[in-house]
Structures are given as C-alpha cells and as structure tokens.
C-alpha cells in the first residue's frame, strides 16, 4: 500500500471530520436550552454518549499531521519545522482567538441572564486558552463558554514536541507512538473534567500517528481485506462502538481507551476503503460532507457561544429562538446560526490566513510546489 496518502483518503477524512463535528453538536445539546431535558439525560446516562466526536478529531489529527510532516521531510529537511509551525499557527490561531473574543464581549455586554458566566472567570479561562493550558485549567476553574478549548490545548501541547520526535526517529515513529500510548490506554480513567489525568490524554492522537505508519504495511492491507464486501457495516458497528463505549466502559473506567480504539478502527476502515467510500457517495452528499468537513473547526469553536447567545437573546427580547426542549423544532435555529457564523469564519478568517501561511511557508523552500499545496484540502498543519 505505497500510496497511503491519496486524494480519496483526504476526501474520506473530510467525511470523518464532518461526522466528528456532528457528534460533538449532539454531545452539547444541553447547551441549547436552560431547561433540562430528562429524556436526553436518561439516554446519555444509560445508552450512548457522543463526546467520541472529539476523539475522532484527535485520531484524524495524528494521522494527517504525520502524513504532512513525513511528506515534507521526504522532500527536504530544510525549514520543515519552521514551515510546520507557521502553517499550523496561521491555520488555527486566528479563528481560535476570534472565538475567544466573542465570549469575552458577551460576558460584559450581552449577559443579562448570566449565560456567559462570571466575567473574572471567563477572563481567566481566556488566558488559559491563549496559553494552551485550558485542559489543565478546566480541572479547577471551568467556564462553559470556553470549554471546547481543552482539546486545542491538548493538540498544541502534543505538537510542540511531536514533530521533533518524528524528525529524530522517523523510521521508528509508529512503534514509538504505540509505546507512548500504551500506558494511557491501559490506565483506568474517570470521564470527568475535574480529573487531571483525564484532561491530559494524548493517546487518541498517538493512535492516529500509529495508524498512519501501519497503513503503509502489507499487514494492514491483509487485515483490512477482512472487511471487503461489508466495510460499510463494519463502519456502522465501529460508530456504534464510539457512541456506546462511553457508557458501557465507564463502569470499569476504560471509556476513553475503548472509545479511542473504536475511533482508530473507524478511521482505519475509512482509510483502507477510501476509494469505495468516495466514489459511491452521491454528488450532493459528497458536497455536503466536504462543506461540513472544511468548516468543522469553525463549527467546533463557534457552537457553544452561539447557543449561549441565542438563549440570552430569548431572555432579553422573548424571541422564542431557543427551544424549551431539545426535541422542539426551534433547535434548528441555533444550529443554523452556528453554520452561518462558522461559514463566515471559514471564508473570511480561517481560509485566507491559512493560505497566507502556506504561501509564506512555501517561499521558505523553493523546492515546495506551492500550487500543489494550495490544492490539498486535507492539509491541516
């Protein structure tokens, strides 16, 4: 399987990003209304939970960043690390800072109902987000409006070190990733933001690193061949595992480990059958999934502030925008607003600055094909 990074795999991973952000929205339905929905509470307590969407993001990140860095290192070592950090900063930071600013403005000027929280606490959390330590800060000082930045903090902590490990041990990085993830995989952990060991977990990203290296091997091709003819069913079963594991394995404190494993299996099958997954999708569905995948990062950043702003608007002006229960038709309003502001963020903040960063990084090494870079929608670094 020499062509382990192909256009089909890039597009298939876009579908995974779309799925991941949809699962995350389902996980955060409780933020849409200030009236607890007992049916939803009972469902997530006894049957399924959806925070596995973030774990999918982690595995995809490890896979794609490893692909990007190994491809760059194969071309040249000159300036690779500097280019990586420039591209990553311009890709992620502007949108992140924008959606840190929104709750800061909201807590001071649009907070009659108190949905955005306490101003001092939000400012403390904003500082933790900018310093990429929000995962640690949430264990002692949680602020709802900036809660999602824990995952970005985990990624930035990981990628501060990982590229240098890859540079020094590129041929052994798959085995190194497996050895590093194993202690966390075997460690009992409680699913709680108050637990530091749960908020400093890097095993899902390491699964992505390991999977990228494993996908190059003949053994991977043989194992994935088992699913030929029923890979769609296998994907469905893995997805069920991603949703059910947080409940069933929480009883023995292995919810993270089991969920991450199912995420890795889901993406492994997606990667192995990428061509079949892409060419068999109707054109309209492919376009919708690609649209969501492109904007998944902006949706992830924006959705909770938008949900809170809709609730505040209802409190102030009785607009009846926020649903009284998550099954009400009004739930479509905060979701639609989230998609609108995410699209604006993507078009006017994320994409232009990402392209500028790619161009600046490419100019550092005249051997990089800038046109090829700009046409690669799967580049996340």
C-alpha positions in Angstrom: 0.0 0.0 0.0 2.6 2.5 -1.2 0.1 5.3 -2.0 -1.0 5.7 1.6 -2.0 9.4 1.2 -4.3 9.8 -1.8 -6.9 12.3 -2.8 -9.6 9.7 -2.0 -8.2 9.3 1.5 -8.0 13.1 2.0 -11.7 13.4 1.0 -12.7 10.4 3.1 -11.1 12.0 6.1 -13.1 15.1 5.4 -16.2 12.9 5.8 -14.8 11.8 9.2 -14.4 15.4 10.3 -18.0 16.1 9.3 -19.2 13.1 11.3 -17.0 14.2 14.3 -18.4 17.7 14.4 -22.0 16.4 14.2 -21.3 14.0 17.1 -19.9 17.0 19.0 -23.0 19.0 18.4 -25.1 16.1 19.7 -22.9 15.9 22.8 -23.6 19.6 23.5 -27.3 19.6 23.0 -27.8 20.5 26.7 -26.3 24.0 26.0 -29.1 24.8 23.6 -31.7 25.2 26.3 -31.6 26.1 30.0 -34.5 23.6 30.7 -33.1 20.1 31.4 -34.5 17.5 29.1 -34.9 14.4 31.2 -35.3 12.1 28.2 -31.9 13.2 26.9 -30.3 13.0 30.3 -31.6 9.4 30.8 -30.4 8.5 27.2 -26.8 9.7 27.7 -26.7 8.2 31.2 -27.9 4.7 30.2 -27.3 4.2 26.5 -25.0 6.3 24.4 -22.9 9.5 24.6 -21.3 11.5 21.7 -18.1 13.0 23.0 -16.3 10.5 20.8 -16.6 13.1 18.1 -13.6 14.9 19.7 -11.7 11.7 19.9 -12.3 11.2 16.1 -10.8 14.7 15.6 -7.7 13.7 17.6 -7.1 10.5 15.6 -7.5 12.3 12.3 -5.1 15.0 13.5 -2.4 12.5 14.4 -2.8 10.7 11.0 -2.9 13.9 8.9 -0.1 15.7 10.7 2.2 12.7 10.4 1.3 12.4 6.7 2.1 16.1 6.2 5.4 16.1 8.1 6.7 12.8 6.6 5.9 14.0 3.1 7.7 17.3 3.8 10.7 15.5 5.3 10.9 13.2 2.3 11.3 16.3 0.1 13.7 18.3 2.2 14.7 18.8 5.9 15.5 22.4 5.3 13.0 24.7 7.0 10.4 21.9 7.6 9.9 22.6 11.3 9.6 26.3 10.9 7.2 25.9 8.0 5.1 23.4 10.0 4.6 25.8 12.9 3.9 28.8 10.6 1.2 26.8 8.7 -0.3 25.5 11.9 -0.4 28.9 13.6 -2.0 30.7 10.7 -4.4 27.8 10.2 -5.6 27.6 13.8 -4.9 30.6 15.9 -6.8 33.4 14.1 -10.2 31.6 14.3 -9.4 30.4 17.9 -8.7 34.0 19.0 -11.8 35.3 17.3 -14.0 32.8 19.2 -12.2 33.6 22.5 -13.0 37.2 22.0 -16.8 36.5 21.4 -17.4 35.2 24.9 -15.3 38.0 26.4 -17.5 40.5 24.7 -20.6 38.5 25.6 -19.9 38.3 29.3 -19.6 42.1 29.5 -22.2 43.4 27.0 -24.7 40.5 26.4 -25.1 38.7 29.7 -28.2 39.8 31.5 -29.2 36.2 32.0 -25.7 35.2 33.1 -25.4 32.5 30.5 -21.9 33.6 29.6 -20.8 33.2 33.2 -18.8 35.3 35.6 -16.5 38.0 33.9 -13.5 37.3 36.1 -13.8 33.5 35.5 -14.2 34.0 31.7 -11.1 36.2 31.6 -9.1 33.6 33.5 -10.3 30.9 31.1 -9.5 33.1 28.1 -5.9 33.5 29.3 -5.6 29.7 29.8 -6.9 29.2 26.2 -4.3 31.6 24.7 -1.6 29.9 26.7 -2.9 26.4 25.6 -3.4 25.2 29.1 -7.2 25.2 29.2 -7.3 21.4 29.6 -5.4 21.8 32.9 -7.4 25.0 33.9 -10.8 23.3 33.4 -10.0 20.9 36.3 -10.2 23.8 38.8 -11.9 26.7 37.0 -14.4 25.6 34.3 -16.1 28.2 32.2 -18.8 26.9 29.9 -18.4 29.5 27.1 -14.7 28.5 26.5 -14.9 24.8 27.4 -14.1 23.4 24.0 -10.5 24.9 24.1 -9.3 22.0 26.2 -8.9 19.9 23.1 -7.0 22.6 21.2 -4.7 22.8 24.3 -4.0 19.1 24.2 -3.2 19.2 20.5 -0.8 22.2 20.8 1.0 20.6 23.8 1.4 17.5 21.7 2.6 19.2 18.6 5.1 21.3 20.5 7.1 18.1 21.0 5.9 15.5 18.4 7.5 17.0 15.2 10.9 16.8 16.8 10.4 13.2 17.8 9.4 12.5 14.2 12.5 14.2 12.9 14.8 12.2 15.2 13.0 8.8 14.9 11.1 8.9 11.6 11.5 5.2 10.8 10.5 4.1 14.2 7.8 6.6 14.9 5.0 4.0 14.6 6.5 1.8 17.3 7.3 4.9 19.4 3.7 6.1 19.2 2.4 2.7 20.2 4.7 2.5 23.2 3.8 6.0 24.3 0.0 5.4 24.0 0.1 2.1 25.7 0.4 3.4 29.3 -2.6 5.7 28.9 -4.6 3.0 27.0 -4.1 0.6 29.9 -4.8 3.2 32.6 -8.2 3.3 34.3 -9.6 6.8 34.0 -12.8 8.6 35.1 -14.6 10.6 32.5 -14.5 13.9 34.3 -13.1 17.4 33.6 -12.1 17.6 37.3 -9.6 14.7 36.8 -6.2 15.9 35.6 -5.3 12.5 34.2 -8.4 12.6 32.0 -7.7 16.1 30.7 -4.1 15.4 29.7 -4.7 12.5 27.4 -2.8 12.1 24.2 -3.5 8.5 23.3 -6.1 9.3 20.6 -3.6 11.5 18.7 -1.0 8.8 19.1 -3.4 6.2 17.6 -3.5 8.5 14.6 0.3 8.6 14.3 0.5 4.8 14.7 -2.3 4.3 12.1 -0.5 6.4 9.5 2.6 4.2 9.8 0.6 1.0 10.0 -1.3 1.9 6.8 1.9 1.6 4.8 2.3 -2.0 5.5 1.2 -5.2 3.8 -0.1 -6.5 7.2 -2.5 -3.6 7.3 -3.8 -4.4 3.8 -4.3 -8.0 4.8 -6.2 -7.2 8.0 -8.4 -4.6 6.3 -9.1 -7.1 3.5 -11.2 -9.0 6.0 -13.8 -6.2 5.7 -14.1 -6.4 1.9 -17.7 -6.6 0.9 -19.0 -5.5 4.3 -16.9 -2.4 5.2 -20.0 -0.2 5.4 -21.4 -2.5 8.1 -18.1 -2.5 9.8 -18.0 1.3 9.8 -21.5 1.3 11.3 -20.5 -1.1 14.0 -17.4 0.9 14.9 -19.6 4.1 15.0 -22.0 2.3 17.4 -18.9 1.4 19.5 -17.8 5.1 19.6 -21.2 6.1 20.9 -21.9 3.2 23.3 -18.4 2.7 24.8 -18.5 6.0 26.8 -21.4 4.5 28.8 -20.6 0.8 28.9 -16.9 1.0 29.5 -17.2 3.9 32.0 -18.3 1.2 34.6 -14.8 -0.2 34.5 -13.1 3.2 33.9 -12.0 2.4 30.4 -14.4 4.7 28.5 -11.5 6.7 27.0 -9.5 3.7 26.0 -12.4 1.9 24.4 -13.8 4.9 22.6 -10.3 5.8 21.2 -9.8 2.3 20.0 -13.2 2.3 18.1 -12.3 5.7 16.6 -9.0 4.3 15.4 -10.8 1.2 13.9 -13.3 3.5 12.2 -10.6 5.6 10.6 -8.6 2.6 9.7 -11.5 1.2 7.7 -12.2 4.6 6.2 -8.6 4.9 5.1 -8.5 1.4 3.7 -11.7 1.7 1.7 -11.4 5.4 0.9 -11.8 5.0 -2.8 -15.0 3.0 -2.4 -16.3 5.5 0.2 -15.7 8.5 -2.1 -16.9 7.2 -5.5 -20.0 5.6 -4.2 -21.4 8.7 -2.5 -24.0 10.8 -4.4 -22.5 14.1 -5.6 -24.8 16.1 -3.3 -23.9 14.2 -0.2 -20.2 14.4 -1.1 -20.5 18.2 -1.4 -22.4 18.5 1.9 -19.9 16.3 3.8 -16.9 18.2 2.3 -18.6 21.5 3.2 -19.0 20.4 6.8 -15.5 18.9 6.9 -14.0 22.1 5.7 -15.9 24.1 8.4 -15.7 21.6 11.2 -13.1 23.5 13.1 -15.1 26.8 12.9 -18.3 25.0 13.9 -16.5 23.4 16.8 -15.2 26.8 18.1 -18.5 28.7 17.5 -21.3 26.4 18.5 -21.4 26.9 22.3 -21.0 30.8 22.2 -23.8 30.8 19.5 -26.0 28.5 21.7 -25.5 30.8 24.7 -26.1 34.0 22.7 -29.4 32.6 21.4 -30.5 31.9 25.0 -29.5 35.4 26.0 -31.5 36.9 23.1 -34.5 34.9 24.2 -34.2 36.1 27.8 -33.8 39.8 26.7 -36.4 40.1 23.9 -38.6 37.0 24.1 -37.8 36.0 20.5 -38.6 32.3 21.1 -35.5 31.2 19.3 -34.2 28.8 21.9 -36.1 25.6 22.3 -37.8 24.6 25.5 -36.6 21.0 24.9 -34.1 19.6 22.5 -36.9 17.8 20.6 -38.5 21.2 19.7 -38.3 22.4 16.1 -36.7 25.6 17.3 -33.5 23.6 17.9 -32.8 24.1 14.2 -32.4 27.9 14.8 -29.2 27.8 16.9 -27.8 25.1 14.7 -28.5 27.1 11.5 -26.9 30.2 13.1 -23.9 28.2 14.1 -23.5 27.0 10.4 -23.8 30.6 9.2 -21.2 32.1 11.5 -18.9 29.1 11.0 -19.1 29.6 7.2 -18.2 33.3 7.7 -15.4 32.4 10.0 -14.1 29.9 7.5 -14.3 32.2 4.4 -13.1 35.4 5.9 -10.7 34.4 8.7 -9.6 30.8 8.5 -9.1 30.2 4.8 -7.4 33.5 3.8 -4.9 33.3 6.7 -4.3 29.6 6.2 -3.5 30.3 2.5 -1.2 33.1 3.5 0.6 30.8 6.0 1.0 28.1 3.4 2.4 30.6 0.9 4.8 32.1 3.4 6.0 28.6 4.4 6.4 27.5 0.8 8.5 30.5 0.0 11.0 29.4 2.6 11.9 26.4 0.5 11.7 26.9 -3.3 11.5 23.1 -3.8 8.0 23.1 -2.4 5.3 23.1 -5.1 3.0 25.9 -3.9 0.3 25.1 -6.4 0.1 21.6 -5.2 -0.1 22.7 -1.6 -2.9 25.1 -2.2 -5.0 22.4 -3.9 -4.7 20.0 -1.0 -7.9 20.4 1.2 -6.7 17.8 3.7 -3.6 19.8 4.8 -4.1 20.6 8.5 -0.6 21.6 9.6 
